Structure formats: structure tokens, C-alpha cells
Amino acid sequence: MRRFVNQLALGFFTVVSCIPGAHAFVPKSELWERWAVHVPSATATIHHGEWDAFLADNLVAHADGVNRIAYAKVSDADRKRLQDYLSALSAVSISEFSRDEQRAYWINLYNALTVNVVLEHYPVDSIRDISISPGWFSIGPWKKKLILVEGEEISLDDIEHRILRPIWKDARIHYAVNCASLGCPRLMPGAFTASNTEEFLDRGAKGFINSTHGARFDSDTRLIASSIYDWFQEDFGGDEAGVIAHLRLYAHPELKGKLEGITGVYDFDYDWTLNDAAAVK
């Protein structure tokens, strides 16, 4: 019965994710006030070397601009390294750090948790197949409480929609958190830190927007954009004009030229295929 309901939910989510205006079905940015606490004068830093090392061993760059993980080849030692890293992040009293350290912490925690949950259920064709979220019509791992931070159970949705989006109010956050899918902004090849986050956010925005997964034209005037700009339109100006203005900010000259005079998005799409290096032919 549960399997049937999961399949039904997956079908519903697939249909919804293809409908323009589907932002009505995705989580809103709503602050979990408990995580708004920070110490502006704090100078302590958080070590992310284990995440750097894991990515160095297992991240594979590809010509299409999508960085993939070689899930099938992750060694037992690297699995332990990832688990140790997550345990270390769980032990951090993050409320005692500066905003810049907190932002890097939450981004890295999201991405490391996502890779870990895929490894725990691999092989899968899509992260949506990992149906561990509570609720009959929930799919994927996003609502599942995956880790304890300061005694609070935390899910991926909590990190993205109740912490990162409402606290920083920066659309570029969407280029930082990676959902293990080909249609997602690429997973960066190194850990975010307080000192490199701004650079990484800009690199992520430029890399995604100028890829076929971010924005492309199927004719001279028909703009096809990532469903991210539909689902989270409120973060990109609130309407399609705002989305296009955002795209122009980071578009390379060729794309920027094509965007001149464009007033709306013809269609949105998204590729939920797992970002698996083994699937590359």
C-alpha cells in the first residue's frame, strides 16, 4: 500500500513540477526564529576539510557543466569521512558563530546530507525515489529529519526554506544548495567558507544561468528556463519580468543579447535524473 501511495505521489509531483505557476506547491520561505541567533563579533571558524577531501575524491566534472558524484565508487573510507564530517557539524553550537560562518555551515550541511542520503539508498535513478519523508503524499528525502543540531531535529527543507532563504534573503542561495539532480545548479568542487561564499554564489549563478539547464532558447524568442525560477519566483523578483532581470545580471554576452526584448518565459523544465557519474556515457 505504501509503495502504491509513493508511486501516486511521485506521479503527482512530476505533473506539478511541469506546471507553470507550480511555485504554489513548493515550501515558502518561513523563518524558524530559533536559528536567527548569531554573534556578530565572533571570530571562530568551522573546519570543512573533510568535505573538501570527500569532494576531491568523488566529484567528477563533466563537459555539460554538471558536476557529478561517483556514488558507485565511493570508498568505505570516504563514507566514514562523510559520516565523521556530519557528526562534527552536528556537534557545532552554530548559534555562537557569525552570520558568514553560519551561511557556509548550513550550505555545506545541506549538500553533505544530500550526498549521504543518496549513498544510503544507492542505486536510485532519481533522488525523488528516496521516499523517506513523513506523510502519505510526500516523496523524496526533503522533509525527513536527518540530523540533530543544538538538540533540534533538522530536515533538508528546514535548512533551505526555514533557515537559508528567510535569513539571508538572497536568490543566489538556490545556486548553492544541490539536490543531487542534473537539473540542479552544480555542486561546487569545494566546501563553502565564510571567505569564499560570495565568490561561490556568483560562480554558481553564472555557471547555471549560462548552461542549458538554467536558460536557453528553442527559437529566437522562446525562452526555456529552469523550473527553479518558477517554483521560487518570489525569490527572483516575484514575476517573470523579475526572473528575466535576474538572468540578465549573470548572463554572458550571447545570452544577454537574446534576452533583450524578452518579456516572459515560454516554458519551464527540470531534469530530476540523479547526478551520477556512472550514468555518463
C-alpha positions as CSV (number, residue, x, y, z in Angstrom):
1,M,0.0,0.0,0.0
2,R,2.8,2.4,1.0
3,R,4.5,1.7,-2.3
4,F,1.4,2.5,-4.3
5,V,0.9,5.8,-2.4
6,N,4.6,6.7,-3.1
7,Q,4.1,6.0,-6.8
8,L,0.9,8.1,-6.8
9,A,2.7,10.9,-5.0
10,L,5.6,10.7,-7.4
11,G,3.3,11.0,-10.4
12,F,1.5,14.0,-8.8
13,F,4.9,15.7,-8.1
14,T,6.1,15.0,-11.6
15,V,3.0,16.6,-13.1
16,V,3.0,19.5,-10.7
17,S,6.7,20.2,-11.3
18,C,5.9,20.7,-15.0
19,I,3.1,23.2,-14.5
20,P,3.9,26.9,-14.8
21,G,2.9,28.5,-11.5
22,A,3.9,25.4,-9.6
23,H,5.5,27.7,-7.0
24,A,2.2,27.4,-5.2
25,F,3.1,23.8,-4.3
26,V,6.6,24.3,-3.0
27,P,7.6,25.3,0.5
28,K,7.5,29.0,1.3
29,S,10.4,30.9,2.9
30,E,9.3,31.0,6.5
31,L,11.8,31.8,9.3
32,W,12.5,29.3,12.0
33,E,13.3,32.0,14.6
34,R,15.3,29.7,16.7
35,W,18.1,29.9,14.1
36,A,18.2,33.7,13.7
37,V,20.5,33.9,16.7
38,H,24.1,34.8,15.8
39,V,27.2,36.6,17.3
40,P,28.3,39.4,15.0
41,S,31.6,39.8,16.8
42,A,32.5,36.1,16.7
43,T,35.8,35.2,15.0
44,A,35.8,31.4,15.4
45,T,35.8,29.4,12.2
46,I,34.3,26.0,11.3
47,H,36.6,23.4,9.7
48,H,35.2,21.9,6.4
49,G,38.3,20.0,5.4
50,E,36.6,16.6,5.4
51,W,34.0,17.8,3.0
52,D,36.8,19.2,0.8
53,A,38.6,15.9,0.8
54,F,35.4,13.9,0.0
55,L,34.6,16.1,-2.9
56,A,38.2,15.9,-4.2
57,D,38.0,12.1,-4.2
58,N,34.5,11.7,-5.6
59,L,33.3,14.7,-7.6
60,V,33.6,14.4,-11.4
61,A,33.4,17.4,-13.7
62,H,31.6,17.0,-17.0
63,A,31.6,18.9,-20.2
64,D,28.0,19.8,-19.8
65,G,28.9,21.9,-16.7
66,V,27.2,19.5,-14.3
67,N,29.4,18.2,-11.6
68,R,28.5,14.6,-10.7
69,I,29.3,12.3,-7.8
70,A,30.8,8.8,-8.5
71,Y,28.4,7.2,-6.0
72,A,29.2,3.7,-7.0
73,K,32.9,4.2,-6.4
74,V,32.8,6.0,-3.0
75,S,35.1,4.0,-0.8
76,D,34.4,2.8,2.7
77,A,37.0,5.3,4.0
78,D,35.2,8.2,2.2
79,R,31.8,7.1,3.5
80,K,33.3,7.2,7.0
81,R,34.9,10.6,6.3
82,L,31.5,11.9,5.3
83,Q,29.8,10.5,8.4
84,D,32.5,11.9,10.6
85,Y,32.1,15.3,8.9
86,L,28.3,15.2,9.5
87,S,28.9,14.2,13.1
88,A,31.3,17.1,13.6
89,L,28.7,19.6,12.1
90,S,26.1,18.1,14.4
91,A,28.3,18.9,17.4
92,V,28.7,22.6,16.4
93,S,26.9,25.2,18.5
94,I,26.1,27.2,15.4
95,S,24.2,30.0,17.2
96,E,27.6,31.1,18.6
97,F,29.1,32.0,15.2
98,S,29.0,34.9,12.9
99,R,26.5,35.2,10.0
100,D,29.1,34.4,7.4
101,E,30.3,31.2,9.2
102,Q,26.6,30.2,9.7
103,R,25.8,30.6,6.0
104,A,28.7,28.4,4.9
105,Y,27.8,25.9,7.6
106,W,24.2,25.5,6.5
107,I,25.1,25.2,2.8
108,N,27.7,22.6,3.4
109,L,25.4,20.7,5.8
110,Y,22.7,20.6,3.2
111,N,24.9,19.4,0.4
112,A,26.7,16.8,2.6
113,L,23.4,15.5,3.9
114,T,22.1,15.2,0.4
115,V,25.1,13.2,-0.8
116,N,24.9,11.0,2.3
117,V,21.2,10.2,1.9
118,V,21.8,9.2,-1.8
119,L,24.7,6.9,-0.7
120,E,22.4,5.3,1.9
121,H,19.8,4.4,-0.8
122,Y,22.0,4.0,-3.9
123,P,21.4,2.8,-6.6
124,V,18.5,5.1,-7.5
125,D,17.6,6.8,-10.7
126,S,16.5,10.0,-9.0
127,I,16.6,11.5,-5.5
128,R,12.8,11.6,-5.7
129,D,12.8,7.8,-5.5
130,I,14.2,8.0,-1.9
131,S,10.7,8.2,-0.4
132,I,11.6,8.6,3.3
133,S,9.7,11.8,4.1
134,P,6.8,11.5,6.5
135,G,3.3,11.8,5.1
136,W,1.3,9.8,2.6
137,F,1.9,12.2,-0.3
138,S,5.5,13.2,0.5
139,I,8.3,11.9,-1.8
140,G,12.0,12.3,-1.6
141,P,14.1,12.9,1.5
142,W,13.5,16.6,2.0
143,K,11.0,16.5,4.9
144,K,12.8,13.7,6.8
145,K,14.6,14.8,9.9
146,L,18.2,13.8,9.1
147,I,20.4,15.3,11.8
148,L,20.5,16.9,15.2
149,V,21.8,20.5,15.6
150,E,21.8,22.1,19.0
151,G,19.3,19.4,20.1
152,E,16.9,20.2,17.2
153,E,16.0,17.7,14.6
154,I,16.7,19.2,11.2
155,S,15.5,18.3,7.7
156,L,16.7,19.4,4.3
157,D,13.6,21.5,3.9
158,D,14.3,23.1,7.2
159,I,17.8,24.2,6.1
160,E,16.7,25.6,2.8
161,H,13.3,27.1,3.4
162,R,13.3,27.9,7.2
163,I,16.9,29.0,7.6
164,L,18.9,29.9,4.4
165,R,16.2,31.6,2.4
166,P,14.5,33.6,5.1
167,I,17.6,34.7,7.0
168,W,19.8,35.7,4.0
169,K,17.1,36.6,1.5
170,D,19.5,36.1,-1.3
171,A,18.3,34.4,-4.5
172,R,21.8,33.1,-5.1
173,I,21.2,30.6,-2.3
174,H,19.5,28.5,-5.0
175,Y,22.8,28.1,-6.8
176,A,24.5,26.8,-3.6
177,V,22.2,24.0,-2.3
178,N,22.4,20.9,-4.5
179,C,19.6,18.4,-4.8
180,A,21.6,15.7,-6.5
181,S,19.9,16.2,-9.9
182,L,21.2,17.1,-13.3
183,G,18.7,20.0,-13.4
184,C,20.1,21.5,-10.2
185,P,22.8,24.2,-10.1
186,R,26.1,22.3,-9.9
187,L,27.6,21.0,-6.7
188,M,30.7,23.1,-6.1
189,P,34.1,21.3,-6.1
190,G,35.0,22.6,-2.7
191,A,33.4,23.5,0.6
192,F,31.8,26.9,1.2
193,T,33.6,29.0,3.7
194,A,33.0,32.4,5.2
195,S,35.7,33.8,2.9
196,N,34.7,32.2,-0.4
197,T,30.9,32.1,-0.2
198,E,30.3,35.3,-2.1
199,E,32.6,34.1,-4.9
200,F,31.0,30.7,-5.0
201,L,27.5,32.2,-5.1
202,D,28.4,34.4,-8.1
203,R,30.2,31.5,-9.8
204,G,27.2,29.3,-9.2
205,A,24.8,31.9,-10.7
206,K,26.9,32.5,-13.8
207,G,27.5,28.8,-14.4
208,F,23.9,27.8,-14.1
209,I,22.3,30.6,-15.9
210,N,24.6,30.2,-18.9
211,S,24.1,26.5,-19.1
212,T,21.2,24.8,-20.9
213,H,19.8,23.7,-17.6
214,G,19.4,27.3,-16.5
215,A,18.2,29.3,-19.5
216,R,18.1,28.5,-23.2
217,F,16.1,29.4,-26.3
218,D,14.4,26.9,-28.6
219,S,13.8,29.6,-31.1
220,D,14.7,33.3,-31.5
221,T,12.1,34.4,-29.0
222,R,11.0,31.3,-26.9
223,L,12.9,31.3,-23.6
224,I,13.0,28.0,-21.7
225,A,14.1,28.4,-18.1
226,S,14.7,26.1,-15.2
227,S,11.7,25.3,-13.1
228,I,13.7,26.8,-10.2
229,Y,12.6,30.2,-11.5
230,D,9.0,29.1,-11.4
231,W,9.0,27.3,-8.1
232,F,10.8,30.0,-6.2
233,Q,9.7,33.0,-8.3
234,E,9.2,35.0,-5.1
235,D,13.0,35.0,-4.6
236,F,13.6,36.2,-8.2
237,G,11.5,39.4,-8.2
238,G,8.1,37.9,-7.8
239,D,7.2,37.6,-11.5
240,E,8.6,36.6,-14.9
241,A,9.9,40.1,-15.5
242,G,11.9,39.8,-12.3
243,V,13.2,36.4,-13.3
244,I,14.4,37.8,-16.7
245,A,16.1,40.7,-14.9
246,H,17.9,38.3,-12.7
247,L,19.1,36.2,-15.7
248,R,20.4,39.3,-17.3
249,L,22.6,40.1,-14.3
250,Y,24.7,36.9,-14.8
251,A,24.2,36.2,-18.5
252,H,27.2,36.0,-20.8
253,P,27.0,38.5,-23.8
254,E,25.4,36.0,-26.2
255,L,22.6,35.0,-23.8
256,K,22.2,38.6,-22.6
257,G,21.7,39.7,-26.2
258,K,19.0,37.1,-26.7
259,L,17.2,38.2,-23.5
260,E,16.9,41.8,-24.8
261,G,13.2,42.4,-25.5
262,I,12.1,39.2,-23.9
263,T,9.2,39.9,-21.5
264,G,8.2,36.4,-20.4
265,V,9.2,32.8,-20.1
266,Y,7.8,30.4,-22.7
267,D,8.3,27.3,-20.6
268,F,10.0,25.9,-17.6
269,D,11.6,22.5,-17.2
270,Y,13.8,20.5,-14.9
271,D,15.8,17.2,-15.1
272,W,15.4,15.1,-12.0
273,T,17.9,12.4,-13.2
274,L,20.5,11.6,-10.4
275,N,23.8,13.4,-10.8
276,D,25.5,10.1,-11.0
277,A,28.9,9.9,-12.7
278,A,28.3,6.3,-13.6
279,A,25.4,7.3,-15.8
280,V,27.6,9.4,-18.1
281,K,28.2,7.6,-21.4
